[in-house]
Amino acid sequence: MTAHRACQIAALVVSLLFLASYLTYHYHHGATRFLGVGLVRPLYFTILTSHTILAIAIVPLVFLSFYRAFRGDFVRHRRIARITLPLWLYVSITGVIVYLMLYHIYPHG
């Protein structure tokens, strides 16, 4: 339980640092247009849309999961964490896919 707590706190801190750096970057840089064409374009925007919606939805779930664990309400923590974990993983993985597609596979040159 101690290792789980330490890993989850570390994951939350790293996620918050990433979110702060992401928002700061996009505040100063603005949006980057996706240059892919053909079938990859709707694929990219489908991934981006699902990623964005779930990235917003995951925030209260993460804090609720953390809060319940912090209070020692492990029965309710497990119940919400079973939803939070797969969504958090999806958001993390699709975020990397969006980044790779936008900046490495179809870069601006």
Backbone hydrogen bonds in HBPLUS format (Angstrom, degrees):
<---DONOR---> <-ACCEPTOR-->    atom                        ^
c    i                          cat <-CA-CA->   ^        H-A-AA   ^      H-
h    n   atom  resd res      DA  || num        DHA   H-A  angle D-A-AA Bond
n    s   type  num  typ     dist DA aas  dist angle  dist       angle   num
A0005-ARG N   A0001-MET O   2.94 MM   4  6.11 163.5  1.97 148.2 152.6     1
A0006-ALA N   A0002-THR O   2.98 MM   4  6.21 162.7  2.01 148.9 153.4     2
A0007-CYS N   A0003-ALA O   2.91 MM   4  6.11 162.5  1.94 151.6 156.4     3
A0008-GLN N   A0004-HIS O   2.91 MM   4  6.08 161.0  1.94 153.7 159.0     4
A0009-ILE N   A0005-ARG O   2.93 MM   4  6.09 158.5  1.98 151.3 157.1     5
A0010-ALA N   A0006-ALA O   2.97 MM   4  6.10 158.7  2.02 144.9 151.3     6
A0011-ALA N   A0007-CYS O   2.86 MM   4  6.06 155.5  1.92 145.1 152.3     7
A0012-LEU N   A0008-GLN O   2.92 MM   4  6.09 154.0  1.99 143.1 150.0     8
A0013-VAL N   A0009-ILE O   2.94 MM   4  6.16 161.4  1.97 150.5 155.3     9
A0014-VAL N   A0010-ALA O   2.91 MM   4  6.09 169.1  1.92 154.7 157.7    10
A0015-SER N   A0011-ALA O   2.93 MM   4  6.00 156.2  1.99 142.2 149.4    11
A0016-LEU N   A0012-LEU O   2.91 MM   4  6.11 155.5  1.97 147.4 153.9    12
A0017-LEU N   A0013-VAL O   2.91 MM   4  6.17 157.0  1.96 151.0 157.5    13
A0018-PHE N   A0014-VAL O   2.85 MM   4  6.08 157.6  1.90 148.5 155.0    14
A0019-LEU N   A0015-SER O   2.87 MM   4  6.07 164.4  1.89 149.5 153.8    15
A0020-ALA N   A0016-LEU O   2.96 MM   4  6.14 160.1  2.00 146.4 151.6    16
A0021-SER N   A0017-LEU O   2.97 MM   4  6.19 161.4  2.00 148.9 153.9    17
A0022-TYR N   A0018-PHE O   2.77 MM   4  5.93 158.6  1.81 157.0 163.7    18
A0023-LEU N   A0019-LEU O   2.93 MM   4  6.06 169.1  1.94 152.0 154.6    19
A0024-THR N   A0020-ALA O   2.99 MM   4  6.08 157.3  2.04 143.9 150.7    20
A0025-TYR N   A0021-SER O   2.90 MM   4  5.99 163.4  1.93 146.3 151.1    21
A0026-HIS N   A0022-TYR O   2.98 MM   4  6.20 172.1  1.99 154.5 156.4    22
A0027-TYR N   A0023-LEU O   2.90 MM   4  5.93 138.9  2.07 139.7 150.8    23
A0028-HIS N   A0024-THR O   3.17 MM   4  6.40 154.1  2.24 147.8 153.0    24
A0029-HIS N   A0025-TYR O   2.73 MM   4  5.79 156.1  1.79 155.5 163.9    25
A0030-GLY N   A0026-HIS O   2.94 MM   4  4.81 144.7  2.07 112.9 123.8    26
A0041-ARG N   A0038-GLY O   3.18 MM   3  5.83 150.4  2.27 114.8 121.9    27
A0043-LEU N   A0039-LEU O   3.42 MM   4  6.57 156.5  2.48 143.2 149.9    28
A0044-TYR N   A0040-VAL O   2.82 MM   4  5.96 160.8  1.86 149.6 154.1    29
A0045-PHE N   A0041-ARG O   3.07 MM   4  6.35 167.7  2.09 155.1 157.7    30
A0046-THR N   A0042-PRO O   2.91 MM   4  5.98 143.8  2.04 140.3 149.9    31
A0047-ILE N   A0043-LEU O   3.00 MM   4  6.26 163.8  2.03 153.3 157.0    32
A0048-LEU N   A0044-TYR O   2.80 MM   4  6.02 165.4  1.82 154.2 159.2    33
A0049-THR N   A0045-PHE O   2.88 MM   4  5.82 157.7  1.93 136.4 142.6    34
A0050-SER N   A0046-THR O   3.06 MM   4  6.22 171.7  2.07 149.9 152.3    35
A0051-HIS N   A0047-ILE O   2.89 MM   4  5.95 157.9  1.94 149.2 156.5    36
A0052-THR N   A0048-LEU O   2.88 MM   4  6.01 161.3  1.92 149.4 154.1    37
A0053-ILE N   A0049-THR O   3.01 MM   4  6.18 172.7  2.02 156.8 158.4    38
A0054-LEU N   A0050-SER O   3.04 MM   4  6.06 166.9  2.06 147.1 151.4    39
A0055-ALA N   A0051-HIS O   2.80 MM   4  5.82 143.1  1.93 143.1 154.3    40
A0056-ILE N   A0052-THR O   3.14 MM   4  6.35 146.7  2.25 144.2 151.1    41
A0057-ALA N   A0053-ILE O   3.01 MM   4  6.28 160.0  2.06 145.7 151.9    42
A0058-ILE N   A0054-LEU O   2.83 MM   4  5.80 143.3  1.97 143.9 151.8    43
A0062-VAL N   A0058-ILE O   2.83 MM   4  6.01 157.6  1.88 163.4 168.7    44
A0063-PHE N   A0059-VAL O   3.14 MM   4  6.40 169.8  2.15 156.9 159.1    45
A0064-LEU N   A0060-PRO O   2.86 MM   4  5.95 152.8  1.93 144.2 152.1    46
A0065-SER N   A0061-LEU O   2.88 MM   4  6.01 160.8  1.92 146.4 151.9    47
A0066-PHE N   A0062-VAL O   2.88 MM   4  6.08 165.3  1.90 152.7 157.0    48
A0067-TYR N   A0063-PHE O   2.84 MM   4  5.89 161.3  1.87 144.3 150.0    49
A0068-ARG N   A0064-LEU O   2.95 MM   4  6.09 166.3  1.97 151.4 154.5    50
A0069-ALA N   A0065-SER O   3.08 MM   4  6.27 159.2  2.12 147.7 153.5    51
A0070-PHE N   A0066-PHE O   2.84 MM   4  5.98 161.1  1.88 152.7 158.8    52
A0071-ARG N   A0067-TYR O   2.96 MM   4  6.19 149.5  2.06 147.9 155.3    53
A0073-ASP N   A0068-ARG O   2.86 MM   5  5.10 143.6  1.99 165.5 160.6    54
A0072-GLY N   A0069-ALA O   2.94 MM   3  4.96 146.9  2.05 100.3 111.0    55
A0077-HIS N   A0073-ASP O   2.87 MM   4  6.01 146.3  1.99 145.6 156.5    56
A0078-ARG N   A0074-PHE O   2.93 MM   4  5.90 164.0  1.95 139.8 143.0    57
A0079-ARG N   A0075-VAL O   3.24 MM   4  6.47 154.0  2.31 140.0 147.1    58
A0080-ILE N   A0076-ARG O   3.15 MM   4  6.41 160.5  2.19 149.3 152.2    59
A0081-ALA N   A0077-HIS O   2.79 MM   4  5.86 155.1  1.85 153.8 162.4    60
A0082-ARG N   A0078-ARG O   3.08 MM   4  6.12 141.7  2.23 143.8 149.9    61
A0083-ILE N   A0080-ILE O   3.08 MM   3  5.40 146.0  2.20 105.4 115.2    62
A0084-THR N   A0080-ILE O   2.90 MM   4  6.14 163.0  1.93 150.9 156.7    63
A0085-LEU N   A0081-ALA O   2.94 MM   4  5.72 174.4  1.94 145.3 147.2    64
A0088-TRP N   A0084-THR O   2.80 MM   4  5.92 160.5  1.84 160.7 167.0    65
A0089-LEU N   A0085-LEU O   2.89 MM   4  6.11 161.6  1.93 158.1 162.9    66
A0090-TYR N   A0086-PRO O   2.93 MM   4  6.10 158.5  1.98 143.1 149.1    67
A0091-VAL N   A0087-LEU O   2.90 MM   4  6.14 163.9  1.93 152.4 156.4    68
A0092-SER N   A0088-TRP O   2.93 MM   4  6.10 158.6  1.98 146.9 153.2    69
A0093-ILE N   A0089-LEU O   2.89 MM   4  6.08 167.7  1.90 156.8 159.5    70
A0094-THR N   A0090-TYR O   2.86 MM   4  5.96 170.0  1.87 155.2 158.7    71
A0095-GLY N   A0091-VAL O   2.94 MM   4  5.88 143.0  2.08 137.9 147.9    72
A0096-VAL N   A0092-SER O   3.27 MM   4  6.56 151.6  2.35 142.6 148.4    73
A0097-ILE N   A0093-ILE O   3.04 MM   4  6.38 157.3  2.10 148.0 154.7    74
A0098-VAL N   A0094-THR O   2.84 MM   4  6.02 164.6  1.87 151.0 154.4    75
A0099-TYR N   A0095-GLY O   3.00 MM   4  6.16 163.3  2.03 144.4 149.4    76
A0100-LEU N   A0096-VAL O   2.88 MM   4  6.10 165.4  1.91 153.4 157.0    77
A0101-MET N   A0097-ILE O   2.90 MM   4  6.08 165.6  1.92 154.1 158.2    78
A0102-LEU N   A0098-VAL O   2.89 MM   4  5.96 162.0  1.92 153.3 158.5    79
A0103-TYR N   A0099-TYR O   2.90 MM   4  5.86 166.2  1.92 155.4 158.8    80
A0104-HIS N   A0100-LEU O   2.91 MM   4  4.99 147.1  2.02 130.5 137.9    81
A0105-ILE N   A0100-LEU O   2.77 MM   5  6.00 158.8  1.81 159.5 161.5    82
A0106-TYR N   A0101-MET O   3.05 MM   5  5.72 142.5  2.20 137.0 145.3    83
